[in-house]
Amino acid sequence: MRAYLEIFNLTVRFGNNIILNELELLVERGEFVSIIGHSGCGKSTLLSVVAGLVKPSEGSVVLDGKEITSPGPDRAMVFQNYSLLPWVSVYENVMLAVKSVFKGEDLEKAKKKAESYLKLAGLWEHRNKLPSQISGGMKQRTALVRALSVDPKVLLLDEPFGALDALTRSVLQDELLRIWEKDKKTMLMVTHDVEEAIYMSDRIVIMSNGPSAKVYDIVKVNIKRPRTREEMIRSKEYIDLKEYLIYTLREKLKKREVA
Amino acid sequence: MVNVEKGIRSKLLSFSVNFRKLSVIATAILPPIFGIFLFFLFWFFISIFIKELPGPINTLKTLFELLSNPFYDLGPNDKGIGWQMLASLKRVFLGFLIGSLIALPLGFLIGMSSTVRRVLNPVVQVLRPVSPMAWFPIGLAVLKASNEASIFVIAITSLWPTLINTALGISSLPEDYKNLSRVFGFPLRYYILKVLLPYSLPYILTGFRLSLGIGWMVIVASEMLAGGVGIGFFVWDSWNALNLENVLSAILLIGIVGLFIDFFFAKLMERVRR
């Protein structure tokens, strides 16, 4: 049986540097998978390969039976630094993506959907503002709405909440989780936040240290959904998992410069 | 008693507020006025020692005479200073327009493709340092009219700063915006109009500003050769009539108009930056 997203024998080299070495990963349709690892382990590179922005040196990435050769909106990305166009409004930022992907009757439907996402994210009143006039949380919501509005097969999230304060981060995590529970979109999220990974994911991929990184371990998160933060942090499953992840990252994958 | 004291205090307060306002204005306005005054003083003393050089007082008198009736027209060789200025401005803007229409698309191409850049770079590098005036005979030969030749010279002048700055702006587009356009599959139209153009607009405006500035300098030289009507011709004609007051008045006017052109673009760039 084939998985929805398949990464086979993936090697990425930049010049003489091997970033990823023979990495394998299978993601099922509708699954929420987090990738965690120390900085510099190539987790963002892995995401870029799936996005089609970086070409594999060896191996391949197959999504829904088709090999990935170039970027495309079926793998919409939420960038680390939001990547909104600063000279157009929140609404324009979303709609430029929508209008690039959909045509004709589909476009009208997609516009309505995008508008409902904007309302859901509390951005409707701010739709005519420029990105510089809204908060970091709202910027990331805009980036999320943009990515969701093109109805991708898989949503790629590159440390989506890393630049936000703790409170805003937890609110956005909840919002993303509610949307995921409704849409069951396949999600691939890079993070370095252990709690975030557990709270959001079905499975957590731990990457070994770079250079020449590969998958060190994959753990399943057996906490029933829908999850709430309060219930989760008291569950034994969560405590054990967090301990395992932190132990693995701190002791097994100890960074040389830290030690 | 208390009320009187209060009255005095508030008066003192308002005086000090007014004084502060006054001192802000003074620090903003006084230094430039002082600078201009020094310039005229310097000029005045120089003109005492150099007999040929008209002094500031005579020059200003002439300038006000010229400006008191700027739009008279007594045949092709005797027109008011206003007409001369307008003729020059028209040539500069026409030349600038033509130059920009060539420079903008070329700048986009050079900025977007390193292959195009490698092809065009040697040509640009060789032609760029050439004084635009050297193109004047070519313009005359091809266009067979001195007015059109002047416009041609200005077009060549405005080509390089716009071309180079546009290419610089386009090629410095951050990787993030490129990735964004690729991930969401922006069509070329969006990529150019919604990403490349807005990002490089400040660079393009810098190019425009430099182009017009140099164009306004070059037009004087060009019209000296071209004759007819125009501020450059006016300068040369005044020299032939040994009327140096006219020449100096024209120099002051050319400077002031140039300042206004530059000021306009500076304001435009401020608005774009915001």
Boltz contact constraints between the chains, C-beta under 6 A:
constraints:
  - contact:
      token1: [A, 51]
      token2: [B, 183]
      max_distance: 6.0
  - contact:
      token1: [A, 53]
      token2: [B, 179]
      max_distance: 6.0
  - contact:
      token1: [A, 71]
      token2: [B, 182]
      max_distance: 6.0
  - contact:
      token1: [A, 71]
      token2: [B, 183]
      max_distance: 6.0
  - contact:
      token1: [A, 72]
      token2: [B, 185]
      max_distance: 6.0
  - contact:
      token1: [A, 73]
      token2: [B, 184]
      max_distance: 6.0
  - contact:
      token1: [A, 73]
      token2: [B, 185]
      max_distance: 6.0
  - contact:
      token1: [A, 77]
      token2: [B, 183]
      max_distance: 6.0
  - contact:
      token1: [A, 83]
      token2: [B, 176]
      max_distance: 6.0
  - contact:
      token1: [A, 83]
      token2: [B, 180]
      max_distance: 6.0
  - contact:
      token1: [A, 87]
      token2: [B, 198]
      max_distance: 6.0
  - contact:
      token1: [A, 96]
      token2: [B, 190]
      max_distance: 6.0
  - contact:
      token1: [A, 96]
      token2: [B, 194]
      max_distance: 6.0
  - contact:
      token1: [A, 97]
      token2: [B, 184]
      max_distance: 6.0
  - contact:
      token1: [A, 100]
      token2: [B, 184]
      max_distance: 6.0
  - contact:
      token1: [A, 100]
      token2: [B, 185]
      max_distance: 6.0
  - contact:
      token1: [A, 100]
      token2: [B, 186]
      max_distance: 6.0
